[in-house]
């Protein structure tokens, strides 16, 4: 049977291809890194890899890219960062942090304030993800949908 499919049915398939073995948890870390660690820290650090123990989906080691003096600051902030990450996910997703002394993957883009979503947009996101049974996946999809919808509209060229 072909035809339109709900986004909740398509996202795991598409996201799985894009994120590969890194999984949806790593994708959420990347997209929400500034809200997890704060704007200033997110400008000088980047999540690089999330390594789970064999056969487990919790107590991972998060590899973070950082250069210079920020690495020392990260060592001191490790307990708070782990607590923020685990609060974000709602379970003990990360147990420790490993620092990678390397340049960030790309230059951060300028901060653009997201626009507020309309009530119709909020309802649309909630309605679209309502059939996703996995709570963590549904919450991730809702955050992703909001981040896409909240981007400021570009002027036509």
C-alpha positions as CSV (number, residue, x, y, z in Angstrom):
1,X,0.0,0.0,0.0
2,X,1.6,3.2,-1.1
3,X,0.6,6.8,-0.4
4,X,1.3,9.4,2.3
5,X,2.8,8.3,5.5
6,X,2.8,10.0,8.9
7,X,6.0,11.7,9.8
8,X,6.3,9.6,12.9
9,X,6.6,6.5,10.7
10,X,9.3,8.1,8.4
11,X,11.6,9.9,10.8
12,X,13.3,6.9,12.5
13,X,14.1,5.4,9.1
14,X,15.5,8.7,7.7
15,X,17.2,9.8,11.0
16,X,18.7,6.3,11.3
17,X,20.3,6.7,7.8
18,X,21.6,10.1,8.6
19,X,22.9,9.5,12.1
20,X,24.0,5.9,11.5
21,X,25.2,4.1,14.6
22,X,25.2,7.4,16.5
23,X,21.4,7.2,16.9
24,X,18.7,9.7,17.8
25,X,20.2,10.5,21.2
26,X,23.3,11.9,19.5
27,X,21.2,13.8,17.1
28,X,19.3,15.4,20.0
29,X,22.6,16.3,21.6
30,X,23.8,18.1,18.5
31,X,20.6,20.1,17.9
32,X,20.1,21.0,21.5
33,X,23.7,21.4,22.6
34,X,23.4,25.2,23.2
35,X,20.3,24.8,25.4
36,X,22.0,21.9,27.3
37,X,25.4,23.5,28.1
38,X,24.6,27.2,27.6
39,X,25.3,29.5,24.7
40,X,28.8,30.6,25.7
41,X,30.1,27.0,26.3
42,X,28.4,25.8,23.1
43,X,30.4,28.3,21.0
44,X,33.7,26.7,22.2
45,X,32.7,23.0,22.4
46,X,30.9,20.4,20.4
47,X,29.7,16.9,21.0
48,X,31.7,14.5,18.9
49,X,30.6,11.0,19.8
50,X,28.3,9.1,22.2
51,X,29.7,5.7,23.1
52,X,27.4,3.3,25.0
53,X,28.7,0.2,26.8
54,X,28.0,-2.9,24.8
55,X,24.4,-4.0,24.9
56,X,23.3,-0.9,26.9
57,X,21.5,2.4,26.0
58,X,22.6,4.3,29.1
59,X,25.7,5.3,31.0
60,X,27.5,6.4,27.8
61,X,30.7,8.2,27.5
62,X,30.3,11.6,25.7
63,X,33.3,12.7,23.7
64,X,33.4,16.5,23.5
65,X,35.7,18.5,21.1
66,X,37.4,21.5,22.8
67,X,40.5,23.5,22.3
68,X,42.9,25.2,24.7
69,X,41.8,26.6,28.1
70,X,38.2,25.6,27.7
71,X,39.2,21.9,28.2
72,X,40.3,22.7,31.7
73,X,37.0,24.5,32.4
74,X,35.1,21.5,31.0
75,X,37.0,19.2,33.5
76,X,35.7,21.3,36.4
77,X,32.2,21.5,34.9
78,X,31.9,17.8,34.1
79,X,29.5,16.8,36.9
80,X,27.2,19.8,36.0
81,X,27.3,19.0,32.3
82,X,26.5,15.3,32.9
83,X,23.6,16.3,35.2
84,X,22.2,18.7,32.5
85,X,22.5,16.1,29.8
86,X,20.8,13.5,31.9
87,X,18.0,15.9,32.9
88,X,17.5,16.7,29.2
89,X,17.1,13.1,28.4
90,X,15.2,12.1,31.5
91,X,17.5,9.2,32.4
92,X,21.1,8.4,33.0
93,X,22.2,8.6,29.4
94,X,25.7,9.9,30.0
95,X,28.0,8.6,32.8
96,X,31.3,10.4,31.9
97,X,32.9,12.8,29.5
98,X,36.0,12.4,27.5
99,X,37.7,15.5,26.1
100,X,39.1,15.6,22.6
101,X,41.6,18.3,22.0
102,X,40.6,19.3,18.5
103,X,39.1,22.2,16.5
104,X,35.4,22.4,16.3
105,X,33.9,20.9,13.1
106,X,32.8,24.3,11.7
107,X,32.6,27.9,12.6
108,X,29.4,28.6,14.6
109,X,26.9,30.6,12.7
110,X,25.6,33.9,14.2
111,X,22.9,33.6,16.8
112,X,19.5,34.1,15.3
113,X,16.6,34.3,17.7
114,X,13.8,31.8,16.8
115,X,10.4,33.3,16.3
116,X,7.5,32.3,18.5
117,X,5.3,29.6,17.0
118,X,1.7,30.2,16.4
119,X,-1.0,28.2,18.2
120,X,-1.8,26.4,14.9
121,X,1.9,25.5,14.5
122,X,2.1,24.1,18.0
123,X,-1.1,22.1,17.5
124,X,0.3,20.8,14.2
125,X,3.5,19.6,15.8
126,X,1.7,17.9,18.7
127,X,-0.9,16.3,16.4
128,X,1.7,15.0,13.9
129,X,3.8,13.3,16.7
130,X,0.8,12.1,18.8
131,X,0.9,8.6,17.3
132,X,4.6,8.0,18.1
133,X,4.4,5.5,21.0
134,X,8.0,5.9,22.2
135,X,8.0,9.0,24.6
136,X,11.7,9.8,24.1
137,X,11.3,9.7,20.3
138,X,8.1,11.7,20.4
139,X,9.7,14.4,22.6
140,X,12.8,14.6,20.3
141,X,10.6,14.9,17.2
142,X,8.5,17.6,18.8
143,X,11.7,19.6,19.7
144,X,13.0,19.0,16.2
145,X,9.7,20.2,14.7
146,X,9.7,23.3,16.8
147,X,13.3,24.1,15.9
148,X,12.5,23.8,12.2
149,X,9.2,25.8,12.5
150,X,10.8,28.6,14.7
151,X,13.5,29.4,12.2
152,X,13.1,33.0,10.9
153,X,11.7,33.0,7.4
154,X,14.2,33.9,4.7
155,X,13.4,36.7,2.3
156,X,12.9,35.6,-1.3
157,X,15.8,36.3,-3.6
